[in-house]
Amino acid sequence: MVTLGLGAAANPDLIPAALFVRGIWWWTIGKLWAETGALPRAFGIATAALAIVCFALVIGYAIGGLPMTPPDLPLRIVLGVWLIALGAVVWRDARTTMTH
């Protein structure tokens, strides 16, 4: 995924593939978290929803010709916010586990 993302930064033709791979990653971990309770179910569902957005962008590109200019800043902001939220969830769970 990292290699494909780096390639997409240099070659816009790889952006749909990078979005598709990111969608698969977010769907897999979101579904696992929502079903297993390893993390809060709402966070797993939100992660899976991000996957749906990625898939919708790829479908929009394939069917409707949605332009795929390098979406670096918006995708980096979304990933950054998601990572901060993940950190907060893990930190909260660690604090809860330590007190019991």
VOTIVO-671661 format. One record per atom (N, C-alpha, C): residue in three letters; atom name; x, y, z. Coordinates in nm, 4 decimals, padded with zeros to 6 digits. Each point is the difference from the previous one (the first is absolute). Layout:
! residues N
+-----+----+----------+----------+----------+
:  aa : at :     east :    north :       up :
+-----+----+----------+----------+----------+
: ALA : CA :        X :        Y :        Z :
...
+-----+----+----------+----------+----------+
! end
This chain:
! residues 100
+-----+----+----------+----------+----------+
:  aa : at :     east :    north :       up :
+-----+----+----------+----------+----------+
: MET :  N :  00.0820 : -00.1176 :  00.0000 :
: MET : CA : -00.0820 :  00.1176 :  00.0000 :
: MET :  C :  00.0869 :  00.1247 :  00.0000 :
: VAL :  N :  00.1048 : -00.0015 :  00.0784 :
: VAL : CA :  00.0880 :  00.1163 :  00.0058 :
: VAL :  C :  00.0656 :  00.0239 : -00.1343 :
: THR :  N :  00.0483 : -00.1059 : -00.0650 :
: THR : CA :  00.0650 :  00.0137 : -00.1296 :
: THR :  C : -00.0973 :  00.0545 : -00.1036 :
: LEU :  N : -00.1220 : -00.0501 :  00.0008 :
: LEU : CA : -00.1005 :  00.0480 : -00.0944 :
: LEU :  C : -00.0339 :  00.1461 :  00.0275 :
: GLY :  N : -00.0077 :  00.0385 :  00.1264 :
: GLY : CA : -00.0269 :  00.1389 :  00.0349 :
: GLY :  C :  00.1111 :  00.0928 : -00.0445 :
: LEU :  N :  00.1240 : -00.0438 :  00.0193 :
: LEU : CA :  00.1129 :  00.0809 : -00.0459 :
: LEU :  C :  00.0000 :  00.0118 : -00.1514 :
: GLY :  N : -00.0316 : -00.1084 : -00.0675 :
: GLY : CA : -00.0076 :  00.0042 : -00.1458 :
: GLY :  C : -00.1104 :  00.0933 : -00.0484 :
: ALA :  N : -00.1122 :  00.0012 :  00.0713 :
: ALA : CA : -00.1120 :  00.0863 : -00.0372 :
: ALA :  C :  00.0352 :  00.1476 :  00.0175 :
: ALA :  N :  00.0902 :  00.0293 :  00.0934 :
: ALA : CA :  00.0425 :  00.1385 :  00.0176 :
: ALA :  C :  00.0777 :  00.0489 : -00.1212 :
: ALA :  N :  00.0701 : -00.0903 : -00.0665 :
: ALA : CA :  00.0787 :  00.0371 : -00.1172 :
: ALA :  C : -00.0753 : -00.0212 : -00.1308 :
: ASN :  N : -00.0949 : -00.0934 : -00.0013 :
: ASN : CA : -00.0711 : -00.0344 : -00.1223 :
: ASN :  C : -00.1503 : -00.0014 :  00.0279 :
: PRO :  N : -00.0726 :  00.1040 : -00.0440 :
: PRO : CA : -00.1440 :  00.0077 :  00.0284 :
: PRO :  C : -00.0817 : -00.1180 : -00.0534 :
: ASP :  N :  00.0544 : -00.0755 : -00.0964 :
: ASP : CA : -00.0730 : -00.1164 : -00.0510 :
: ASP :  C : -00.0146 : -00.1089 :  00.1063 :
: LEU :  N :  00.0829 :  00.0036 :  00.1033 :
: LEU : CA : -00.0071 : -00.1006 :  00.1063 :
: LEU :  C : -00.0944 :  00.0393 :  00.1137 :
: ILE :  N : -00.0549 :  00.1202 : -00.0032 :
: ILE : CA : -00.0861 :  00.0467 :  00.1090 :
: ILE :  C : -00.1216 : -00.0904 :  00.0203 :
: PRO :  N : -00.0730 : -00.0395 : -00.1065 :
: PRO : CA : -00.1148 : -00.0896 :  00.0247 :
: PRO :  C :  00.0410 : -00.1321 :  00.0662 :
: ALA :  N :  00.1127 : -00.0567 : -00.0420 :
: ALA : CA :  00.0462 : -00.1247 :  00.0609 :
: ALA :  C :  00.0359 :  00.0216 :  00.1466 :
: ALA :  N :  00.0649 :  00.1117 :  00.0307 :
: ALA : CA :  00.0372 :  00.0294 :  00.1384 :
: ALA :  C : -00.1247 :  00.0195 :  00.0861 :
: LEU :  N : -00.1013 :  00.0668 : -00.0544 :
: LEU : CA : -00.1252 :  00.0181 :  00.0739 :
: LEU :  C : -00.0693 : -00.1337 :  00.0230 :
: PHE :  N :  00.0029 : -00.0866 : -00.1004 :
: PHE : CA : -00.0632 : -00.1309 :  00.0134 :
: PHE :  C :  00.0685 : -00.0829 :  00.1086 :
: VAL :  N :  00.1326 :  00.0002 :  00.0010 :
: VAL : CA :  00.0744 : -00.0747 :  00.1017 :
: VAL :  C : -00.0259 :  00.0587 :  00.1384 :
: ARG :  N : -00.0039 :  00.1329 :  00.0102 :
: ARG : CA : -00.0308 :  00.0637 :  00.1286 :
: ARG :  C : -00.1411 : -00.0378 :  00.0446 :
: GLY :  N : -00.0933 : -00.0054 : -00.0948 :
: GLY : CA : -00.1363 : -00.0406 :  00.0332 :
: GLY :  C : -00.0060 : -00.1423 :  00.0527 :
: ILE :  N :  00.0760 : -00.0903 : -00.0620 :
: ILE : CA :  00.0032 : -00.1383 :  00.0478 :
: ILE :  C :  00.0567 : -00.0056 :  00.1420 :
: TRP :  N :  00.1057 :  00.0759 :  00.0247 :
: TRP : CA :  00.0628 :  00.0017 :  00.1326 :
: TRP :  C : -00.0966 :  00.0528 :  00.1047 :
: TRP :  N : -00.0624 :  00.1159 : -00.0291 :
: TRP : CA : -00.0934 :  00.0580 :  00.0966 :
: TRP :  C : -00.1215 : -00.0902 :  00.0208 :
: TRP :  N : -00.0491 : -00.0636 : -00.1051 :
: TRP : CA : -00.1152 : -00.0885 :  00.0137 :
: TRP :  C :  00.0348 : -00.1193 :  00.0891 :
: THR :  N :  00.1161 : -00.0599 : -00.0249 :
: THR : CA :  00.0399 : -00.1179 :  00.0759 :
: THR :  C :  00.0133 :  00.0304 :  00.1488 :
: ILE :  N :  00.0755 :  00.1043 :  00.0340 :
: ILE : CA :  00.0185 :  00.0268 :  00.1420 :
: ILE :  C : -00.1273 :  00.0560 :  00.0634 :
: GLY :  N : -00.0764 :  00.0788 : -00.0750 :
: GLY : CA : -00.1263 :  00.0517 :  00.0544 :
: GLY :  C : -00.0982 : -00.1105 :  00.0296 :
: LYS :  N : -00.0106 : -00.0950 : -00.0925 :
: LYS : CA : -00.0914 : -00.1130 :  00.0185 :
: LYS :  C :  00.0445 : -00.0860 :  00.1186 :
: LEU :  N :  00.1296 : -00.0254 :  00.0093 :
: LEU : CA :  00.0504 : -00.0789 :  00.1130 :
: LEU :  C : -00.0285 :  00.0693 :  00.1326 :
: TRP :  N :  00.0261 :  00.1284 :  00.0069 :
: TRP : CA : -00.0234 :  00.0728 :  00.1249 :
: TRP :  C : -00.1481 :  00.0046 :  00.0348 :
: ALA :  N : -00.0854 :  00.0196 : -00.1010 :
: ALA : CA : -00.1435 :  00.0068 :  00.0263 :
: ALA :  C : -00.0546 : -00.1345 :  00.0474 :
: GLU :  N :  00.0550 : -00.1094 : -00.0528 :
: GLU : CA : -00.0531 : -00.1326 :  00.0332 :
: GLU :  C :  00.0617 : -00.0613 :  00.1254 :
: THR :  N :  00.1252 :  00.0320 :  00.0294 :
: THR : CA :  00.0668 : -00.0668 :  00.1118 :
: THR :  C : -00.0056 :  00.0791 :  00.1292 :
: GLY :  N : -00.0198 :  00.1290 : -00.0085 :
: GLY : CA :  00.0011 :  00.0814 :  00.1196 :
: GLY :  C :  00.1400 :  00.0284 :  00.0509 :
: ALA :  N :  00.1024 : -00.0240 : -00.0829 :
: ALA : CA :  00.1372 :  00.0308 :  00.0400 :
: ALA :  C :  00.0154 :  00.1498 :  00.0264 :
: LEU :  N : -00.0691 :  00.0783 : -00.0763 :
: LEU : CA : -00.0113 :  00.1443 :  00.0206 :
: LEU :  C : -00.1489 :  00.0318 :  00.0003 :
: PRO :  N : -00.0386 :  00.1195 :  00.0407 :
: PRO : CA : -00.1434 :  00.0320 :  00.0013 :
: PRO :  C : -00.0653 : -00.0236 : -00.1368 :
: ARG :  N : -00.1178 : -00.0556 :  00.0046 :
: ARG : CA : -00.0721 : -00.0358 : -00.1233 :
: ARG :  C : -00.0217 :  00.1217 : -00.0893 :
: ALA :  N : -00.0296 :  00.1153 :  00.0596 :
: ALA : CA : -00.0241 :  00.1215 : -00.0792 :
: ALA :  C :  00.1253 :  00.0400 : -00.0779 :
: PHE :  N :  00.1167 : -00.0181 :  00.0594 :
: PHE : CA :  00.1237 :  00.0333 : -00.0703 :
: PHE :  C :  00.0235 : -00.0968 : -00.1159 :
: GLY :  N : -00.0326 : -00.1269 :  00.0193 :
: GLY : CA :  00.0108 : -00.0969 : -00.1088 :
: GLY :  C : -00.0941 :  00.0323 : -00.1140 :
: ILE :  N : -00.1214 :  00.0403 :  00.0334 :
: ILE : CA : -00.0969 :  00.0370 : -00.1039 :
: ILE :  C :  00.0457 :  00.1250 : -00.0743 :
: ALA :  N :  00.0542 :  00.0978 :  00.0723 :
: ALA : CA :  00.0506 :  00.1217 : -00.0645 :
: ALA :  C :  00.1170 : -00.0324 : -00.0923 :
: THR :  N :  00.0849 : -00.0930 :  00.0405 :
: THR : CA :  00.1127 : -00.0401 : -00.0835 :
: THR :  C : -00.0505 : -00.0688 : -00.1265 :
: ALA :  N : -00.0984 : -00.0868 :  00.0132 :
: ALA : CA : -00.0583 : -00.0658 : -00.1177 :
: ALA :  C : -00.0683 :  00.1023 : -00.0904 :
: ALA :  N : -00.0570 :  00.1049 :  00.0568 :
: ALA : CA : -00.0627 :  00.1051 : -00.0805 :
: ALA :  C :  00.1044 :  00.0734 : -00.0841 :
: LEU :  N :  00.1188 :  00.0187 :  00.0547 :
: LEU : CA :  00.1076 :  00.0607 : -00.0791 :
: LEU :  C :  00.0339 : -00.0873 : -00.1205 :
: ALA :  N : -00.0079 : -00.1310 :  00.0175 :
: ALA : CA :  00.0242 : -00.0908 : -00.1120 :
: ALA :  C : -00.1044 :  00.0202 : -00.1089 :
: ILE :  N : -00.1236 :  00.0174 :  00.0400 :
: ILE : CA : -00.1076 :  00.0214 : -00.0979 :
: ILE :  C :  00.0239 :  00.1271 : -00.0784 :
: VAL :  N :  00.0503 :  00.1037 :  00.0672 :
: VAL : CA :  00.0330 :  00.1252 : -00.0699 :
: VAL :  C :  00.1095 : -00.0254 : -00.1031 :
: CYS :  N :  00.1029 : -00.0749 :  00.0375 :
: CYS : CA :  00.1074 : -00.0318 : -00.0951 :
: CYS :  C : -00.0540 : -00.0766 : -00.1201 :
: PHE :  N : -00.0845 : -00.1003 :  00.0261 :
: PHE : CA : -00.0575 : -00.0773 : -00.1103 :
: PHE :  C : -00.0882 :  00.0875 : -00.0888 :
: ALA :  N : -00.0758 :  00.0919 :  00.0602 :
: ALA : CA : -00.0857 :  00.0900 : -00.0781 :
: ALA :  C :  00.0839 :  00.0901 : -00.0907 :
: LEU :  N :  00.1135 :  00.0470 :  00.0497 :
: LEU : CA :  00.0879 :  00.0825 : -00.0827 :
: LEU :  C :  00.0555 : -00.0797 : -00.1178 :
: VAL :  N :  00.0376 : -00.1245 :  00.0246 :
: VAL : CA :  00.0516 : -00.0840 : -00.1083 :
: VAL :  C : -00.1091 : -00.0278 : -00.1025 :
: ILE :  N : -00.1213 : -00.0297 :  00.0454 :
: ILE : CA : -00.1109 : -00.0253 : -00.0927 :
: ILE :  C : -00.0344 :  00.1265 : -00.0773 :
: GLY :  N :  00.0006 :  00.1140 :  00.0690 :
: GLY : CA : -00.0255 :  00.1274 : -00.0688 :
: GLY :  C :  00.1028 :  00.0279 : -00.1074 :
: TYR :  N :  00.1234 : -00.0374 :  00.0255 :
: TYR : CA :  00.1055 :  00.0169 : -00.0996 :
: TYR :  C : -00.0226 : -00.0944 : -00.1177 :
: ALA :  N : -00.0337 : -00.1268 :  00.0297 :
: ALA : CA : -00.0142 : -00.1005 : -00.1051 :
: ALA :  C : -00.1228 :  00.0239 : -00.0873 :
: ILE :  N : -00.1105 :  00.0368 :  00.0617 :
: ILE : CA : -00.1255 :  00.0144 : -00.0752 :
: ILE :  C : -00.0192 :  00.1416 : -00.0522 :
: GLY :  N :  00.0160 :  00.0961 :  00.0888 :
: GLY : CA : -00.0337 :  00.1375 : -00.0375 :
: GLY :  C :  00.1165 :  00.0867 : -00.0407 :
: GLY :  N :  00.1201 : -00.0544 :  00.0036 :
: GLY : CA :  00.1142 :  00.0805 : -00.0380 :
: GLY :  C :  00.0371 :  00.1050 :  00.1025 :
: LEU :  N : -00.0295 : -00.0269 :  00.1271 :
: LEU : CA :  00.0372 :  00.0911 :  00.1075 :
: LEU :  C :  00.1493 :  00.0280 : -00.0101 :
: PRO :  N :  00.0404 :  00.1266 : -00.0037 :
: PRO : CA :  00.1432 :  00.0280 : -00.0147 :
: PRO :  C :  00.0783 : -00.0481 :  00.1222 :
: MET :  N :  00.1146 : -00.0588 : -00.0249 :
: MET : CA :  00.0842 : -00.0522 :  00.1073 :
: MET :  C :  00.1315 :  00.0773 :  00.0043 :
: THR :  N : -00.0097 :  00.1255 :  00.0382 :
: THR : CA :  00.1221 :  00.0757 :  00.0241 :
: THR :  C :  00.0537 : -00.0433 :  00.1358 :
: PRO :  N :  00.1265 :  00.0181 :  00.0241 :
: PRO : CA :  00.0535 : -00.0451 :  00.1288 :
: PRO :  C : -00.0740 :  00.0618 :  00.1188 :
: PRO :  N : -00.0780 : -00.0809 :  00.0724 :
: PRO : CA : -00.0781 :  00.0512 :  00.1135 :
: PRO :  C :  00.0788 : -00.0060 :  00.1308 :
: ASP :  N :  00.1278 :  00.0372 : -00.0060 :
: ASP : CA :  00.0875 : -00.0173 :  00.1158 :
: ASP :  C : -00.0529 :  00.0639 :  00.1266 :
: LEU :  N : -00.0278 :  00.1286 : -00.0030 :
: LEU : CA : -00.0356 :  00.0695 :  00.1232 :
: LEU :  C : -00.1293 : -00.0528 :  00.0626 :
: PRO :  N : -00.1114 : -00.0110 : -00.0748 :
: PRO : CA : -00.1224 : -00.0515 :  00.0647 :
: PRO :  C :  00.0165 : -00.1412 :  00.0555 :
: LEU :  N :  00.0675 : -00.0884 : -00.0739 :
: LEU : CA :  00.0169 : -00.1367 :  00.0485 :
: LEU :  C :  00.0940 : -00.0056 :  00.1192 :
: ARG :  N :  00.1014 :  00.0843 : -00.0003 :
: ARG : CA :  00.0917 :  00.0034 :  00.1148 :
: ARG :  C : -00.0708 :  00.0545 :  00.1236 :
: ILE :  N : -00.0874 :  00.0971 : -00.0189 :
: ILE : CA : -00.0759 :  00.0538 :  00.1137 :
: ILE :  C : -00.0926 : -00.1072 :  00.0566 :
: VAL :  N : -00.0710 : -00.0711 : -00.0867 :
: VAL : CA : -00.0900 : -00.1066 :  00.0460 :
: VAL :  C :  00.0796 : -00.1082 :  00.0726 :
: LEU :  N :  00.1126 : -00.0417 : -00.0577 :
: LEU : CA :  00.0816 : -00.1029 :  00.0641 :
: LEU :  C :  00.0556 :  00.0503 :  00.1333 :
: GLY :  N :  00.0415 :  00.1252 :  00.0048 :
: GLY : CA :  00.0515 :  00.0570 :  00.1247 :
: GLY :  C : -00.1057 :  00.0048 :  00.1090 :
: VAL :  N : -00.1203 :  00.0439 : -00.0342 :
: VAL : CA : -00.1099 :  00.0042 :  00.0978 :
: VAL :  C : -00.0340 : -00.1411 :  00.0463 :
: TRP :  N : -00.0011 : -00.0938 : -00.0930 :
: TRP : CA : -00.0295 : -00.1392 :  00.0352 :
: TRP :  C :  00.1060 : -00.0550 :  00.0949 :
: LEU :  N :  00.1279 :  00.0290 : -00.0280 :
: LEU : CA :  00.1074 : -00.0485 :  00.0876 :
: LEU :  C : -00.0075 :  00.0631 :  00.1387 :
: ILE :  N : -00.0359 :  00.1280 :  00.0081 :
: ILE : CA : -00.0170 :  00.0648 :  00.1305 :
: ILE :  C : -00.1145 : -00.0656 :  00.0763 :
: ALA :  N : -00.1109 : -00.0267 : -00.0703 :
: ALA : CA : -00.1140 : -00.0667 :  00.0647 :
: ALA :  C :  00.0391 : -00.1406 :  00.0460 :
: LEU :  N :  00.0739 : -00.0719 : -00.0821 :
: LEU : CA :  00.0460 : -00.1339 :  00.0384 :
: LEU :  C :  00.0889 :  00.0084 :  00.1236 :
: GLY :  N :  00.0894 :  00.0959 :  00.0020 :
: GLY : CA :  00.0860 :  00.0180 :  00.1164 :
: GLY :  C : -00.0796 :  00.0288 :  00.1261 :
: ALA :  N : -00.1021 :  00.0839 : -00.0125 :
: ALA : CA : -00.0837 :  00.0324 :  00.1155 :
: ALA :  C : -00.0758 : -00.1224 :  00.0493 :
: VAL :  N : -00.0514 : -00.0806 : -00.0926 :
: VAL : CA : -00.0734 : -00.1207 :  00.0385 :
: VAL :  C :  00.0925 : -00.0985 :  00.0694 :
: VAL :  N :  00.1177 : -00.0209 : -00.0546 :
: VAL : CA :  00.0945 : -00.0949 :  00.0593 :
: VAL :  C :  00.0479 :  00.0504 :  00.1364 :
: TRP :  N :  00.0258 :  00.1292 :  00.0115 :
: TRP : CA :  00.0444 :  00.0575 :  00.1270 :
: TRP :  C : -00.1080 : -00.0135 :  00.1066 :
: ARG :  N : -00.1265 :  00.0260 : -00.0391 :
: ARG : CA : -00.1102 : -00.0133 :  00.0944 :
: ARG :  C : -00.0154 : -00.1438 :  00.0446 :
: ASP :  N :  00.0104 : -00.0946 : -00.0949 :
: ASP : CA : -00.0103 : -00.1419 :  00.0347 :
: ASP :  C :  00.1150 : -00.0438 :  00.0907 :
: ALA :  N :  00.1183 :  00.0523 : -00.0247 :
: ALA : CA :  00.1156 : -00.0357 :  00.0840 :
: ALA :  C : -00.0195 :  00.0519 :  00.1413 :
: ARG :  N : -00.0512 :  00.1205 :  00.0138 :
: ARG : CA : -00.0251 :  00.0550 :  00.1335 :
: ARG :  C : -00.1075 : -00.0783 :  00.0725 :
: THR :  N : -00.1039 : -00.0422 : -00.0715 :
: THR : CA : -00.1068 : -00.0785 :  00.0599 :
: THR :  C :  00.0523 : -00.1357 :  00.0447 :
: THR :  N :  00.0842 : -00.0623 : -00.0820 :
: THR : CA :  00.0563 : -00.1308 :  00.0335 :
: THR :  C :  00.0930 :  00.0079 :  00.1195 :
: MET :  N :  00.0750 :  00.1075 :  00.0113 :
: MET : CA :  00.0966 :  00.0135 :  00.1085 :
: MET :  C : -00.0683 :  00.0187 :  00.1350 :
: THR :  N : -00.1193 :  00.0562 :  00.0028 :
: THR : CA : -00.0674 :  00.0255 :  00.1284 :
: THR :  C : -00.0729 : -00.1234 :  00.0519 :
: HIS :  N : -00.0186 : -00.1010 : -00.0837 :
: HIS : CA : -00.0746 : -00.1179 :  00.0444 :
: HIS :  C :  00.0929 : -00.1067 :  00.0466 :
+-----+----+----------+----------+----------+
! end
